[in-house]
């Protein structure tokens, strides 16, 4: 099963015509990798099979690393540390698992960031269980799990940080023979310059908060001996464009070759940093892109490009209400004591004042819960995602500073009570755009900023 796009440019681009008539409308695509890199896997044609073959090939020709068949010992247990925002994620994983199975791997743990939804996990479990791994002659098992930051039983101690505080990581990663991170390419790398995405995404809740509020970070790839990772990039439509495997240092070098791929829009900005007084940040792509975490990421990316007094429109098809933790953060805001302008935020930190006057300890108390020793208490209702809380706080801060409009499948009243304005239709977007002098569009906007940004930086 391959998820089809649920948001594409045809849904919102016509509304920008009124601005284009008297000014310019730029479009910015997600970052891409260019240049003659040996072994790069570019999607060769449409459909799920092309993505599966591309993922298989990427592990057979990695950068600065042996082919997977030469690097894996038969019987190894492999953990894939996975970014849940990857388009067509089931097809990408099938291709990677095909190559691992052919190399003699006996067990694969697919471990997702804490923001992955239960619906996504269940769909992937079914998809991967139904896949045929013809090359496997030995016993073979696939385990799909979601990282649980607040469940201490799901972690292993790995090191003490610079403040002598313990650092715990997911036991599924620490106990594996080989760990392979699988992450999306983003314009800004995951904060802490950990290109693998392991830290803070797979740390315990307390470590996550310290990572997000401190400039000191642990080198996770060294702790776990990460020699190989997989980088997936998206095109402007939020579809898989390329899958590149290699050593983290090689992938890090390739990140510097990112560029903005032009679309068929003649107004496309191909270089530099554009600005506008209306930015439409669209969650182009499949159902994996339609999440509250990506709404927050898109809004933060757009805030870097908006001029004073401008507005942000998030064009999504999110249909699931945000969880209670997000509701607390969004409902707990008040515009009365905030400066309702974007002044000084362009190119800066739009959420900087979110933690003003708050100590690290106070922030830690607010972003995490007491670590739980008993795994039985980590039910669906008590699932804690401190990174999600941080994203919710960033979105709440942006709503206080200026107007953030949301197009979604949710009832208008449910969205408005969270502090966001609502755009229900293309006609409403046309009306809003007609009042603006200049506008821009962030295509696949969730990939234009970091996966998570700290409250202080």
Residue pairs with C-beta under 8 A, 6 or more apart in sequence:
1 90
1 123
1 127
2 47
2 48
2 51
2 88
2 90
2 91
3 87
3 88
3 90
3 286
3 287
3 288
4 286
5 237
5 238
5 239
5 284
5 285
5 286
6 285
6 286
6 287
6 290
6 317
7 238
7 282
7 283
7 284
7 285
7 289
7 290
7 315
7 316
7 317
8 237
8 238
8 284
9 236
9 237
9 263
9 282
9 284
9 441
9 443
11 315
11 426
12 280
12 282
12 315
12 407
12 426
12 429
12 441
13 265
13 441
14 426
14 430
15 426
15 429
15 430
15 433
16 25
16 280
16 433
16 439
16 441
17 430
18 430
18 433
18 434
19 25
19 278
19 433
19 434
19 436
19 437
19 438
19 439
20 267
22 437
23 437
23 438
23 439
24 267
24 438
25 265
25 267
25 438
25 439
25 440
25 441
26 267
26 268
26 269
26 274
26 276
26 440
26 441
27 236
27 263
27 265
27 267
27 268
27 269
27 440
27 441
27 443
28 260
28 268
28 269
28 274
28 440
28 441
28 442
28 443
28 448
29 235
29 236
29 260
29 261
29 262
29 263
29 268
29 443
29 444
30 185
30 186
30 187
30 233
30 234
30 235
30 236
30 238
30 443
30 444
30 447
30 448
31 185
31 186
31 187
31 233
31 255
31 258
31 259
31 260
31 447
31 448
32 185
32 233
32 235
32 241
32 242
32 258
32 259
32 260
32 261
33 40
33 185
33 231
33 233
33 242
33 244
33 254
33 255
33 257
33 258
34 257
34 259
35 254
35 257
37 63
37 244
37 254
38 61
38 63
39 57
39 58
39 61
39 62
39 63
39 244
39 245
39 246
40 242
40 244
41 54
41 55
41 57
41 58
41 61
41 242
41 243
41 244
41 245
42 54
42 241
42 242
43 50
43 51
43 54
43 239
43 240
43 241
43 242
43 243
44 50
44 53
44 54
48 88
48 91
51 88
51 91
51 92
51 95
51 240
51 243
52 91
52 92
52 94
52 95
52 98
53 95
54 95
54 240
54 242
54 243
55 91
55 92
55 93
55 94
55 95
55 96
55 98
55 99
55 230
55 243
56 95
56 96
56 98
56 99
57 243
58 95
58 96
58 230
58 243
58 244
58 245
59 67
59 68
59 96
59 99
59 100
59 228
59 230
59 245
60 67
60 68
60 69
60 99
61 67
61 245
62 68
62 228
62 245
62 246
62 247
63 244
63 245
63 246
63 247
63 250
63 251
63 254
64 246
64 247
64 249
64 250
65 71
65 227
65 228
65 245
65 246
65 247
65 250
68 99
68 100
68 103
68 228
69 99
69 102
69 103
71 103
71 178
71 227
71 228
72 78
72 100
72 103
72 104
72 105
72 178
73 104
73 177
74 103
74 104
74 105
74 106
74 138
75 104
75 105
75 106
75 138
76 104
76 105
76 106
76 177
76 178
77 105
77 106
77 107
77 108
77 109
77 175
77 176
77 177
77 178
78 100
78 105
78 107
78 108
78 109
78 176
78 177
78 178
78 179
78 180
79 108
79 109
79 110
79 111
79 172
79 173
79 175
79 176
79 178
79 179
79 180
80 93
80 96
80 108
80 109
80 110
80 111
80 180
80 181
80 182
81 111
81 170
81 173
81 179
81 180
81 181
81 182
81 196
81 197
81 198
81 201
81 202
82 89
82 93
82 110
82 111
82 112
82 113
82 181
82 182
82 183
83 112
83 113
83 182
83 183
83 184
83 197
83 201
83 232
83 451
84 112
84 113
84 115
84 116
84 117
84 120
84 288
85 184
85 288
85 289
85 291
85 293
85 294
85 446
85 447
86 92
86 182
86 183
86 184
86 232
86 240
86 288
87 232
87 234
87 238
87 239
87 240
87 285
87 286
87 288
87 289
88 239
88 240
88 286
89 124
89 288
90 123
90 124
90 127
90 128
91 240
92 182
92 232
92 240
92 243
93 110
93 124
93 128
93 182
94 127
94 128
94 131
95 243
96 180
96 182
96 230
97 108
97 128
97 131
97 133
97 142
98 133
98 135
100 108
101 108
101 133
101 135
101 136
101 140
102 135
102 136
104 138
105 140
106 138
106 139
106 140
106 141
107 140
107 141
107 142
107 143
108 141
108 142
108 143
109 142
109 143
109 145
109 172
109 176
110 124
110 128
110 142
110 143
110 144
110 145
111 145
111 146
111 147
111 170
111 172
111 173
111 202
112 120
112 121
112 144
112 145
112 146
112 147
113 146
113 147
113 197
113 201
113 202
113 387
114 146
114 147
114 148
114 149
114 201
114 383
114 384
114 385
114 387
114 388
115 291
115 293
115 385
115 387
115 388
116 146
117 291
117 320
118 146
118 380
120 288
121 144
121 145
121 146
124 144
125 144
128 142
128 144
129 142
133 140
143 172
145 172
146 383
147 154
147 170
147 201
147 202
148 154
148 378
148 383
148 384
149 203
149 204
149 205
149 208
149 368
149 384
149 385
149 386
149 387
150 204
150 205
150 368
150 369
150 370
150 371
150 372
150 378
150 382
150 383
150 384
150 386
151 371
151 372
151 375
151 377
151 378
152 168
152 204
152 371
152 372
152 373
153 372
153 373
153 374
153 375
153 378
154 170
154 171
154 172
154 375
154 378
155 168
155 169
155 170
155 171
155 174
155 204
156 168
156 169
156 170
156 171
156 174
156 175
157 166
157 167
157 168
158 167
158 168
158 169
158 174
158 223
158 224
159 166
159 167
159 218
159 223
160 166
160 167
161 167
161 207
161 210
161 216
161 218
162 216
163 210
163 214
163 216
165 206
165 207
165 210
166 207
167 203
167 204
167 207
167 218
168 203
168 204
168 207
169 198
169 199
169 202
169 203
169 204
169 220
169 223
169 224
170 202
173 179
173 198
173 202
173 224
174 224
178 228
179 198
179 224
179 225
179 226
180 226
180 228
180 229
180 230
181 196
181 197
181 198
181 226
181 229
181 230
182 229
182 230
182 232
183 190
183 195
183 196
183 197
183 229
183 230
183 231
183 232
183 451
184 231
184 232
184 233
184 234
184 447
184 451
185 231
185 232
185 233
185 234
185 255
185 258
185 447
186 447
186 448
186 449
186 450
186 451
187 258
187 301
187 447
187 448
187 449
188 448
188 449
188 450
188 453
189 195
189 255
189 450
190 197
190 201
190 450
190 451
190 452
191 211
191 212
191 450
191 451
191 452
191 453
191 454
191 457
192 199
192 200
192 211
192 217
193 217
194 217
194 219
194 220
194 221
195 221
195 229
195 248
195 251
195 252
195 255
196 220
196 221
196 226
196 229
196 248
197 451
198 220
198 221
198 224
198 226
199 211
199 217
199 218
199 220
200 207
200 208
200 211
200 212
200 387
200 452
201 387
201 451
201 452
203 211
204 371
205 367
205 368
205 369
205 371
205 384
205 386
206 364
206 368
206 371
208 367
208 368
208 386
208 387
209 360
209 363
209 364
209 367
209 368
209 386
210 360
210 364
211 217
211 454
212 367
212 386
212 387
212 390
212 452
212 454
212 455
213 355
213 360
213 363
213 364
213 454
213 455
213 456
214 360
214 454
214 456
215 456
215 457
220 226
221 248
226 248
227 247
227 248
228 245
228 246
228 247
229 245
229 246
229 247
229 248
229 251
230 243
230 244
230 245
231 243
231 244
231 245
231 246
231 251
231 254
232 240
232 242
232 243
232 244
233 240
233 241
233 242
233 243
233 244
234 240
234 241
234 285
234 444
234 447
235 241
235 261
235 444
236 261
236 263
236 284
236 443
236 444
237 284
237 285
237 443
237 444
238 283
238 284
238 285
238 286
238 289
238 443
238 444
239 285
244 251
244 254
246 254
259 270
259 271
260 268
260 269
260 270
260 271
262 268
262 270
263 443
269 440
273 305
273 347
274 305
274 440
275 305
275 306
275 307
275 346
275 438
275 440
276 305
276 306
276 307
276 310
276 436
276 438
276 439
276 440
277 306
277 307
277 309
277 310
277 311
277 436
277 437
277 438
277 439
278 310
278 311
278 313
278 432
278 433
278 436
278 438
278 439
278 440
279 302
279 305
279 306
279 310
279 311
279 312
279 313
279 439
279 440
279 441
279 442
280 313
280 315
280 429
280 439
280 440
280 441
280 442
281 298
281 299
281 301
281 302
281 312
281 313
281 314
281 315
281 441
281 442
281 445
281 448
282 298
282 314
282 315
282 316
282 441
282 442
282 443
282 444
282 445
283 289
283 290
283 294
283 295
283 298
283 314
283 315
283 316
283 317
283 318
283 444
283 445
283 446
284 443
284 444
284 445
285 444
285 446
289 316
289 444
289 446
290 316
290 317
290 318
290 319
291 318
292 318
292 320
292 322
292 323
292 326
292 388
292 391
292 392
292 395
293 388
293 391
294 316
294 445
294 446
295 314
295 316
295 318
295 395
295 406
296 391
296 392
296 394
296 395
297 391
297 445
297 446
297 448
297 449
297 450
297 451
298 314
298 316
298 442
298 445
298 446
298 448
299 312
299 314
299 394
299 395
299 398
299 404
300 350
300 351
300 394
300 395
300 398
300 449
300 453
301 442
301 445
301 446
301 448
301 449
302 312
302 314
302 442
302 445
303 312
303 342
303 345
303 346
303 350
303 398
303 401
304 345
304 346
304 347
304 350
304 449
305 346
305 440
305 442
306 312
306 342
306 345
306 346
306 402
307 342
307 346
308 341
308 342
308 343
309 341
309 342
309 402
310 342
310 402
310 436
311 402
311 403
311 404
311 405
311 432
311 436
312 398
312 402
312 403
312 404
312 405
313 405
313 406
313 407
313 423
313 429
313 432
314 404
314 405
314 406
314 407
314 445
315 407
315 423
315 429
316 406
316 407
316 408
317 407
317 408
317 409
318 406
318 408
318 409
318 410
319 408
319 409
319 410
321 327
321 410
321 414
322 330
322 392
322 418
323 388
325 384
325 385
325 388
325 389
325 392
326 388
326 389
326 392
327 418
329 389
329 392
329 393
329 395
329 396
330 392
330 395
330 396
330 399
330 418
330 419
331 417
331 418
331 419
332 396
333 396
333 397
333 399
333 400
333 419
334 400
335 400
335 419
338 353
338 400
338 401
339 401
340 400
340 401
340 402
341 401
341 402
342 350
342 401
342 402
345 401
349 453
349 457
350 394
350 397
350 398
350 401
351 393
351 394
351 397
351 398
351 453
351 455
352 456
353 397
354 393
354 394
354 396
354 397
354 455
355 363
355 455
355 456
358 366
358 455
363 455
366 389
367 386
367 389
367 390
368 384
368 386
369 382
369 384
372 378
372 382
387 452
390 452
390 453
390 454
390 455
391 452
393 455
394 453
395 404
396 419
398 404
399 418
399 419
399 420
400 419
403 421
404 419
404 420
404 421
405 420
405 421
405 422
405 423
405 432
406 415
406 420
406 421
406 422
406 423
407 422
407 423
407 424
407 429
408 415
412 422
412 424
415 422
416 422
423 429
423 432
433 439
442 448
